Amino acid sequence: MESIMFATTTTKPQPLWNGVYFNTNTIIPWPVVLIFVALYFVLLAWAWRPKEGRAFGKFRTVDFVYVALVAALLLVYNFFISPLIPKIGSITTYFYYPLIGEIFLIQLAAALSGRPGVAGLTMFIYTLLSDIVHYGFGGEPFWFIYEMTAYAGLTDLWLIYRGEAIFTPYLRPPKVLATDGGEAQTGGEEAAPPRRRWIIFVDGIISGAWASLAYPFWWRGFWGTFVTGYVTSVQFWAVTSAAALGAGIVMGAVLAPLVYYIKQVAA
């Protein structure tokens, strides 16, 4: 009888605000996440400081076009294409291999624009569209922060260093020189800095590995618990994160030459 009364009076913890549990009993300590998120946005604010009268630093109109296009493609891929891929092949518990499409699109946004923050901005617009068409806004603004930092954070920080040279064999962007006829061309020692083809694969590995860690490492390790109350073991979190990291490195390196080729064609 006492057990029955206990069962009827015990209730499951409820979200405190907008569907968020604010459960800090997470695998990744919340101060670590707070420091990383703060560092990410502070560095982006520095990279986006007004330059030449433009509010978003070196962002051009075409960069926002790239953001909108890739965000729309992400929505189509994640909602309509990615769920179909496991139906034609087995899926492992430790790594969700259809993520390769999302990695490719994040790399593409970074390559076509070359502006720090473009990957995070793309994920922000994608999350906004996802909330509008499917999820609703429960859990916000934390899902915006999760998508931006967990999928695109390191790519954006890498863009602060690489800039427009990302997914090219140059360590820095080639300078554009003007000819006597007024047409721009690249040429000469300054216009064509030393080529390092291996750097293309570094670009791919950084973006691929980071995006592949978003769900197993960041979501299971912190955001899932903090927002939804999700609980998992440290062992499962560590094993799946390690498996995803290895797969992300491979996928990022494999996709890098393709992204480089598309960037060359687009240029």
Residue frames as qw, qx, qy, qz and C-alpha x, y, z in Angstrom:
[[0.000, 0.886, 0.463, 0.000, 0.00, 0.00, 0.00],
 [0.312, -0.790, 0.100, 0.519, 2.82, 2.40, 0.86],
 [0.406, -0.134, 0.593, 0.683, 4.50, 1.71, -2.48],
 [0.209, 0.636, 0.658, 0.345, 1.25, 2.49, -4.29],
 [0.141, -0.939, -0.247, 0.192, 0.88, 5.77, -2.42],
 [0.418, -0.570, 0.328, 0.627, 4.53, 6.63, -3.15],
 [0.388, 0.182, 0.672, 0.604, 4.01, 5.95, -6.85],
 [0.098, 0.789, 0.565, 0.220, 0.95, 8.15, -7.02],
 [0.230, -0.941, -0.100, 0.229, 2.62, 11.06, -5.26],
 [0.507, -0.412, 0.412, 0.635, 5.97, 10.92, -7.09],
 [0.537, 0.810, 0.171, -0.163, 6.08, 13.08, -10.21],
 [0.753, 0.235, 0.186, 0.586, 8.60, 13.32, -12.98],
 [0.265, -0.509, -0.004, 0.819, 10.66, 16.52, -12.95],
 [0.420, 0.797, 0.431, 0.040, 9.12, 19.14, -15.18],
 [0.492, 0.405, 0.099, 0.764, 10.81, 21.74, -17.40],
 [0.273, -0.525, -0.364, 0.720, 11.41, 25.02, -15.62],
 [0.205, 0.715, 0.014, -0.668, 11.01, 27.34, -18.60],
 [0.541, 0.616, -0.316, -0.477, 10.16, 26.96, -22.30],
 [0.970, 0.164, -0.157, -0.085, 10.75, 23.22, -22.18],
 [0.439, 0.567, -0.570, 0.402, 14.19, 23.58, -20.60],
 [0.809, -0.445, -0.377, 0.078, 15.07, 21.51, -17.52],
 [0.006, 0.852, -0.384, 0.356, 18.28, 23.41, -16.66],
 [0.945, -0.318, 0.047, 0.059, 19.77, 20.12, -15.44],
 [0.151, 0.856, -0.489, 0.079, 23.44, 20.80, -14.67],
 [0.730, -0.344, 0.590, -0.013, 24.20, 17.19, -13.71],
 [0.734, 0.645, -0.143, -0.153, 26.02, 16.81, -17.03],
 [0.919, -0.012, 0.068, 0.387, 29.06, 14.86, -18.19],
 [0.454, 0.403, -0.009, 0.795, 30.75, 18.00, -19.51],
 [0.260, -0.520, -0.468, 0.666, 30.86, 20.56, -16.66],
 [0.220, 0.878, 0.420, 0.063, 28.75, 23.60, -17.42],
 [0.202, -0.857, 0.165, 0.445, 31.62, 26.08, -16.80],
 [0.459, -0.172, 0.656, 0.573, 33.56, 24.43, -19.65],
 [0.309, 0.590, 0.667, 0.333, 30.64, 24.93, -22.02],
 [0.050, -0.949, -0.245, 0.190, 30.08, 28.48, -20.81],
 [0.346, -0.659, 0.358, 0.563, 33.73, 29.41, -21.37],
 [0.414, 0.070, 0.714, 0.561, 33.78, 27.90, -24.86],
 [0.201, 0.759, 0.592, 0.180, 30.51, 29.56, -25.90],
 [0.150, -0.932, -0.065, 0.322, 31.67, 32.92, -24.54],
 [0.411, -0.454, 0.507, 0.606, 35.04, 32.58, -26.29],
 [0.406, 0.359, 0.720, 0.433, 33.33, 31.71, -29.56],
 [0.121, 0.880, 0.445, 0.115, 31.06, 34.75, -29.56],
 [0.292, -0.847, 0.113, 0.429, 33.76, 37.13, -28.31],
 [0.434, -0.256, 0.597, 0.625, 36.12, 36.09, -31.11],
 [0.310, 0.555, 0.671, 0.382, 33.32, 36.39, -33.66],
 [0.051, -0.949, -0.263, 0.166, 32.48, 39.85, -32.35],
 [0.350, -0.656, 0.357, 0.566, 36.13, 40.77, -32.88],
 [0.395, 0.057, 0.721, 0.566, 36.12, 39.30, -36.39],
 [0.153, 0.699, 0.639, 0.282, 32.85, 41.07, -37.20],
 [0.208, -0.642, -0.184, 0.715, 33.97, 44.48, -35.96],
 [0.452, 0.848, 0.224, -0.164, 32.91, 47.22, -38.40],
 [0.514, -0.268, 0.444, 0.683, 35.34, 47.68, -41.28],
 [0.109, 0.043, 0.506, 0.854, 35.14, 50.23, -44.07],
 [0.412, 0.013, 0.043, -0.910, 31.70, 51.28, -42.89],
 [0.664, -0.081, -0.634, -0.388, 30.27, 47.73, -43.07],
 [0.635, -0.521, 0.261, -0.507, 28.53, 46.43, -39.97],
 [0.970, -0.146, 0.189, -0.052, 29.59, 42.80, -40.45],
 [0.520, -0.518, 0.524, 0.432, 33.26, 43.37, -41.19],
 [0.006, 0.362, -0.686, -0.632, 34.14, 41.91, -44.57],
 [0.441, 0.367, 0.813, -0.100, 30.79, 40.22, -45.21],
 [0.118, 0.125, -0.468, -0.867, 29.45, 40.84, -48.71],
 [0.685, 0.132, 0.074, -0.712, 25.92, 40.54, -50.04],
 [0.713, 0.252, -0.607, -0.246, 26.85, 37.31, -51.81],
 [0.152, 0.204, -0.873, 0.416, 27.95, 35.82, -48.47],
 [0.466, 0.088, 0.521, -0.710, 24.42, 36.17, -47.12],
 [0.753, 0.295, -0.293, -0.510, 23.15, 34.53, -50.31],
 [0.473, 0.276, -0.832, 0.090, 25.47, 31.58, -49.62],
 [0.153, -0.085, 0.760, -0.626, 24.18, 31.41, -46.04],
 [0.652, 0.188, 0.217, -0.702, 20.53, 31.35, -47.12],
 [0.716, 0.344, -0.501, -0.345, 21.16, 28.80, -49.87],
 [0.367, 0.235, -0.870, 0.232, 23.15, 26.37, -47.73],
 [0.310, -0.026, 0.648, -0.695, 20.69, 26.71, -44.82],
 [0.748, 0.231, -0.008, -0.622, 17.84, 25.79, -47.17],
 [0.662, 0.329, -0.663, -0.117, 19.81, 22.83, -48.51],
 [0.057, 0.210, -0.848, 0.483, 20.53, 21.71, -44.94],
 [0.567, 0.067, 0.405, -0.714, 16.81, 21.79, -44.18],
 [0.806, 0.304, -0.274, -0.427, 15.99, 19.67, -47.23],
 [0.497, 0.362, -0.781, 0.112, 18.82, 17.24, -46.56],
 [0.042, -0.174, 0.809, -0.560, 18.18, 16.69, -42.85],
 [0.565, 0.135, 0.432, -0.690, 14.41, 16.40, -43.12],
 [0.814, 0.398, 0.017, -0.422, 13.94, 14.54, -46.40],
 [0.674, 0.526, -0.519, -0.011, 17.17, 12.90, -47.57],
 [0.017, 0.491, -0.778, 0.390, 19.13, 11.96, -44.44],
 [0.658, -0.126, 0.559, -0.489, 16.30, 9.84, -42.90],
 [0.890, 0.352, -0.050, -0.287, 16.10, 7.76, -46.09],
 [0.353, 0.646, -0.676, 0.040, 19.78, 6.82, -46.23],
 [0.310, -0.322, 0.843, -0.298, 19.70, 4.25, -43.37],
 [0.813, 0.220, 0.321, -0.433, 16.84, 2.46, -45.14],
 [0.812, 0.529, -0.237, -0.069, 19.21, 1.32, -47.89],
 [0.568, 0.384, -0.605, 0.404, 22.06, 0.39, -45.56],
 [0.663, -0.499, -0.501, 0.247, 22.70, -0.58, -41.98],
 [0.042, -0.827, 0.163, -0.537, 23.31, 2.12, -39.40],
 [0.571, 0.026, -0.658, 0.490, 25.63, 1.71, -36.46],
 [0.463, -0.775, -0.414, 0.118, 24.87, 2.66, -32.89],
 [0.575, -0.497, -0.027, 0.649, 28.09, 4.59, -32.62],
 [0.127, -0.346, 0.277, 0.887, 28.05, 6.83, -35.68],
 [0.513, 0.664, 0.465, -0.284, 25.28, 8.27, -37.85],
 [0.514, -0.096, 0.497, 0.693, 26.93, 8.19, -41.26],
 [0.278, 0.752, 0.497, 0.333, 24.30, 10.29, -43.14],
 [0.285, -0.857, -0.065, 0.425, 25.95, 13.20, -41.31],
 [0.556, -0.066, 0.419, 0.715, 28.35, 13.32, -44.26],
 [0.208, 0.684, 0.493, 0.496, 25.85, 15.49, -46.14],
 [0.288, -0.940, -0.181, 0.025, 25.68, 18.04, -43.33],
 [0.604, -0.504, 0.243, 0.567, 29.47, 18.12, -43.06],
 [0.481, 0.277, 0.495, 0.669, 29.72, 18.74, -46.80],
 [0.039, 0.841, 0.397, 0.366, 27.25, 21.64, -46.70],
 [0.447, -0.860, -0.020, 0.245, 28.98, 23.29, -43.73],
 [0.603, -0.257, 0.381, 0.652, 32.30, 22.97, -45.53],
 [0.363, 0.529, 0.517, 0.567, 30.74, 24.41, -48.68],
 [0.138, -0.952, -0.258, -0.096, 29.42, 27.49, -46.86],
 [0.536, -0.711, 0.183, 0.416, 32.84, 28.09, -45.31],
 [0.593, -0.016, 0.493, 0.637, 34.64, 27.60, -48.62],
 [0.281, 0.673, 0.492, 0.475, 32.40, 29.79, -50.78],
 [0.186, -0.960, -0.150, -0.147, 32.34, 32.68, -48.31],
 [0.660, 0.226, -0.333, 0.634, 35.59, 32.46, -46.37],
 [0.166, -0.640, 0.151, -0.735, 34.22, 34.85, -43.73],
 [0.163, 0.021, -0.839, 0.519, 34.54, 34.03, -40.01],
 [0.352, 0.200, 0.525, -0.749, 31.12, 33.25, -38.61],
 [0.517, 0.191, -0.446, -0.705, 29.56, 32.13, -41.88],
 [0.406, -0.049, -0.911, -0.048, 29.23, 28.52, -40.71],
 [0.050, -0.283, -0.731, 0.619, 27.61, 29.52, -37.43],
 [0.351, 0.297, 0.032, -0.888, 25.29, 31.97, -39.18],
 [0.483, 0.089, -0.713, -0.501, 24.28, 29.21, -41.57],
 [0.317, -0.195, -0.905, 0.204, 23.44, 26.92, -38.66],
 [0.119, 0.283, 0.456, -0.836, 21.48, 29.74, -36.99],
 [0.483, 0.227, -0.253, -0.807, 19.30, 30.25, -40.08],
 [0.467, 0.012, -0.855, -0.224, 18.90, 26.48, -40.47],
 [0.152, -0.231, -0.827, 0.490, 17.76, 26.15, -36.84],
 [0.281, 0.283, 0.201, -0.895, 15.34, 29.05, -37.26],
 [0.540, 0.157, -0.519, -0.644, 13.81, 27.43, -40.35],
 [0.387, -0.056, -0.919, 0.057, 13.65, 24.06, -38.57],
 [0.032, 0.255, 0.665, -0.702, 11.81, 25.60, -35.62],
 [0.408, 0.265, -0.044, -0.873, 9.35, 27.32, -37.94],
 [0.616, 0.177, -0.555, -0.531, 8.50, 24.31, -40.10],
 [0.720, -0.056, -0.690, -0.048, 8.77, 21.45, -37.60],
 [0.489, -0.070, -0.695, 0.523, 10.17, 21.67, -34.08],
 [0.347, -0.876, -0.293, -0.164, 8.65, 24.82, -32.65],
 [0.204, 0.735, -0.344, 0.548, 10.60, 27.10, -30.36],
 [0.813, -0.573, 0.019, -0.099, 10.70, 24.95, -27.22],
 [0.864, -0.213, 0.066, 0.452, 14.17, 24.82, -25.73],
 [0.450, 0.605, 0.047, 0.655, 15.27, 28.05, -27.34],
 [0.433, 0.829, -0.315, -0.161, 17.56, 29.94, -27.31],
 [0.559, -0.533, 0.628, 0.092, 19.74, 27.02, -26.28],
 [0.815, 0.274, 0.480, 0.175, 19.28, 25.01, -29.48],
 [0.420, 0.899, -0.065, 0.109, 20.52, 28.01, -31.45],
 [0.231, -0.814, 0.532, -0.037, 23.64, 28.10, -29.30],
 [0.766, -0.174, 0.616, 0.055, 24.09, 24.33, -29.59],
 [0.769, 0.540, 0.311, 0.141, 23.79, 24.22, -33.39],
 [0.284, 0.932, -0.188, 0.123, 26.09, 27.19, -33.90],
 [0.249, -0.759, 0.594, -0.099, 28.85, 26.15, -31.52],
 [0.744, -0.191, 0.640, -0.038, 28.69, 22.34, -31.71],
 [0.787, 0.452, 0.393, 0.148, 28.46, 22.04, -35.50],
 [0.502, 0.773, 0.078, 0.380, 30.25, 25.17, -36.69],
 [0.429, -0.892, 0.061, 0.128, 32.25, 26.58, -33.77],
 [0.638, -0.421, 0.413, 0.494, 35.73, 25.34, -34.63],
 [0.544, 0.472, 0.480, 0.500, 35.19, 25.93, -38.34],
 [0.036, 0.960, 0.182, 0.210, 34.38, 29.58, -37.66],
 [0.491, -0.803, 0.242, 0.233, 37.38, 29.99, -35.39],
 [0.693, -0.057, 0.499, 0.518, 39.58, 28.37, -38.04],
 [0.397, 0.740, 0.390, 0.377, 38.17, 30.85, -40.56],
 [0.219, -0.965, 0.040, 0.141, 39.52, 33.72, -38.47],
 [0.508, -0.529, 0.523, 0.434, 42.98, 32.37, -39.31],
 [0.509, 0.120, 0.715, 0.464, 42.38, 31.00, -42.83],
 [0.266, 0.560, 0.024, -0.785, 39.81, 33.42, -44.22],
 [0.712, 0.545, -0.086, -0.435, 39.23, 33.20, -47.97],
 [0.234, 0.537, -0.802, -0.114, 42.18, 30.82, -48.28],
 [0.597, -0.105, 0.723, -0.330, 40.17, 28.00, -46.69],
 [0.796, 0.302, 0.524, -0.015, 39.90, 24.96, -48.97],
 [0.567, 0.796, -0.209, 0.038, 42.66, 26.27, -51.21],
 [0.886, 0.000, -0.186, 0.425, 46.33, 25.20, -51.27],
 [0.245, 0.623, -0.195, 0.717, 47.36, 28.67, -50.06],
 [0.426, -0.307, -0.620, 0.583, 48.21, 29.51, -46.48],
 [0.064, 0.550, 0.260, -0.791, 46.84, 32.99, -47.14],
 [0.573, 0.693, 0.419, -0.124, 44.56, 34.33, -49.89],
 [0.551, 0.184, 0.340, 0.740, 46.26, 35.26, -53.18],
 [0.023, 0.602, 0.127, -0.788, 46.30, 39.01, -53.77],
 [0.533, 0.662, 0.502, 0.161, 44.46, 40.38, -56.77],
 [0.315, -0.381, 0.221, 0.841, 46.54, 42.70, -58.95],
 [0.466, 0.777, 0.268, -0.328, 45.23, 45.15, -61.54],
 [0.640, 0.169, 0.431, 0.613, 46.58, 45.20, -65.10],
 [0.111, -0.179, 0.167, 0.963, 47.01, 48.28, -67.27],
 [0.233, -0.294, -0.638, -0.672, 43.65, 47.57, -68.84],
 [0.446, -0.316, 0.241, -0.802, 41.95, 47.73, -65.47],
 [0.874, -0.131, -0.369, -0.288, 41.15, 44.01, -65.33],
 [0.546, -0.620, 0.514, -0.232, 42.04, 42.10, -62.19],
 [0.856, 0.253, -0.450, -0.003, 44.35, 39.13, -62.35],
 [0.748, -0.610, 0.254, 0.068, 46.53, 37.07, -60.07],
 [0.803, 0.479, -0.150, 0.322, 50.18, 36.91, -60.81],
 [0.167, 0.723, -0.438, 0.507, 53.65, 37.53, -59.51],
 [0.395, 0.094, -0.794, 0.452, 55.21, 36.49, -56.23],
 [0.215, -0.021, 0.490, -0.844, 52.80, 38.45, -54.04],
 [0.674, 0.061, -0.146, -0.721, 49.70, 37.34, -55.95],
 [0.900, 0.034, -0.404, -0.158, 50.61, 33.66, -55.80],
 [0.381, -0.661, 0.584, -0.278, 51.97, 32.73, -52.37],
 [0.078, 0.308, -0.948, -0.037, 53.49, 29.29, -51.82],
 [0.776, -0.109, -0.323, -0.531, 51.09, 26.39, -52.35],
 [0.135, -0.256, 0.896, -0.338, 50.64, 23.74, -49.66],
 [0.560, -0.117, -0.603, -0.556, 48.15, 21.16, -50.90],
 [0.396, -0.184, -0.850, 0.295, 48.04, 19.37, -47.56],
 [0.095, 0.080, 0.398, -0.909, 46.33, 22.39, -45.98],
 [0.551, -0.091, -0.395, -0.729, 43.15, 21.55, -47.92],
 [0.653, -0.196, -0.731, -0.021, 42.90, 18.27, -46.02],
 [0.234, -0.109, -0.591, 0.764, 43.55, 20.07, -42.73],
 [0.347, -0.033, -0.010, -0.937, 40.60, 22.35, -43.50],
 [0.678, -0.118, -0.546, -0.478, 38.43, 19.33, -44.22],
 [0.555, -0.123, -0.762, 0.310, 39.52, 17.38, -41.16],
 [0.037, -0.031, -0.461, 0.886, 38.89, 20.29, -38.78],
 [0.501, -0.010, -0.064, -0.863, 35.39, 20.98, -40.06],
 [0.708, -0.044, -0.627, -0.322, 34.47, 17.31, -40.47],
 [0.457, -0.065, -0.772, 0.437, 35.74, 16.17, -37.09],
 [0.094, 0.016, 0.408, -0.908, 34.08, 19.06, -35.26],
 [0.598, -0.030, -0.201, -0.776, 30.66, 18.61, -36.88],
 [0.685, -0.044, -0.715, -0.131, 30.74, 14.86, -36.24],
 [0.311, -0.052, -0.726, 0.611, 31.26, 15.49, -32.52],
 [0.293, -0.297, -0.006, -0.909, 28.19, 17.73, -32.22],
 [0.770, -0.318, -0.260, -0.488, 25.66, 15.08, -31.23],
 [0.846, -0.168, -0.474, 0.178, 27.70, 12.39, -29.42],
 [0.501, 0.033, -0.401, 0.766, 30.05, 14.73, -27.56],
 [0.050, -0.152, 0.159, -0.974, 28.20, 18.01, -27.06],
 [0.607, -0.302, -0.282, -0.678, 24.55, 16.93, -27.13],
 [0.820, -0.276, -0.501, 0.011, 24.94, 13.77, -25.06],
 [0.574, -0.003, -0.452, 0.683, 27.61, 15.33, -22.88],
 [0.086, -0.183, -0.340, 0.918, 25.82, 18.57, -22.05],
 [0.303, 0.004, -0.181, -0.936, 23.02, 20.06, -24.12],
 [0.543, -0.235, -0.719, -0.365, 20.71, 17.04, -24.13],
 [0.459, -0.359, -0.693, 0.424, 20.89, 16.78, -20.35],
 [0.107, -0.183, -0.231, 0.949, 20.75, 20.53, -19.72],
 [0.358, 0.022, -0.244, -0.901, 17.75, 21.16, -21.97],
 [0.706, -0.102, -0.473, -0.517, 15.74, 17.90, -22.08],
 [0.679, -0.464, 0.446, -0.354, 16.95, 15.99, -19.02],
 [0.874, 0.317, -0.363, -0.061, 18.56, 13.28, -21.16],
 [0.566, -0.634, 0.523, -0.073, 20.73, 10.82, -19.20],
 [0.873, 0.367, -0.320, 0.025, 23.47, 8.53, -20.50],
 [0.840, -0.450, 0.070, 0.296, 26.58, 6.81, -19.17],
 [0.115, -0.839, 0.405, 0.344, 30.06, 8.25, -19.37],
 [0.525, -0.177, 0.766, 0.325, 31.24, 5.07, -21.09],
 [0.511, 0.590, 0.605, 0.157, 28.67, 5.31, -23.90],
 [0.129, 0.974, 0.024, -0.182, 29.37, 9.03, -24.31],
 [0.291, -0.693, 0.554, 0.357, 33.13, 8.43, -24.57],
 [0.550, 0.035, 0.777, 0.305, 32.89, 5.48, -26.98],
 [0.445, 0.732, 0.507, 0.098, 30.43, 7.16, -29.35],
 [0.019, 0.960, -0.121, -0.253, 32.41, 10.41, -29.28],
 [0.390, -0.508, 0.661, 0.391, 35.63, 8.59, -30.15],
 [0.536, 0.299, 0.745, 0.260, 33.93, 6.67, -32.97],
 [0.311, 0.891, 0.328, -0.039, 32.38, 9.85, -34.35],
 [0.163, -0.858, 0.321, 0.366, 35.70, 11.70, -34.17],
 [0.462, -0.236, 0.746, 0.418, 37.47, 9.03, -36.20],
 [0.446, 0.541, 0.682, 0.208, 34.69, 8.90, -38.78],
 [0.127, 0.956, 0.170, -0.203, 34.53, 12.69, -38.97],
 [0.287, -0.665, 0.492, 0.483, 38.25, 12.93, -39.67],
 [0.441, 0.068, 0.795, 0.410, 37.91, 10.46, -42.54],
 [0.317, 0.741, 0.587, 0.079, 34.80, 12.09, -44.00],
 [0.031, -0.933, 0.013, 0.358, 36.26, 15.58, -43.73],
 [0.315, -0.499, 0.616, 0.522, 39.43, 14.54, -45.52],
 [0.417, 0.283, 0.801, 0.324, 37.49, 12.72, -48.25],
 [0.224, 0.850, 0.476, -0.036, 35.19, 15.67, -48.87],
 [0.268, -0.731, 0.114, 0.617, 37.96, 18.30, -48.90],
 [0.279, -0.125, 0.613, 0.729, 39.07, 17.83, -52.56],
 [0.118, 0.599, 0.735, 0.295, 35.43, 17.97, -53.72],
 [0.134, -0.895, -0.307, 0.295, 34.83, 21.21, -51.83],
 [0.325, -0.530, 0.338, 0.706, 38.08, 22.63, -53.24],
 [0.263, 0.194, 0.726, 0.605, 36.95, 21.75, -56.77],
 [0.019, 0.787, 0.609, 0.096, 33.53, 23.39, -56.29],
 [0.242, -0.826, -0.070, 0.503, 35.19, 26.51, -54.90],
 [0.327, -0.277, 0.518, 0.741, 37.50, 26.68, -57.93],
 [0.166, 0.452, 0.742, 0.466, 34.54, 26.34, -60.31],
 [0.109, -0.862, -0.481, 0.118, 32.50, 28.95, -58.42],
 [0.315, -0.690, 0.103, 0.644, 35.42, 31.38, -58.47]]
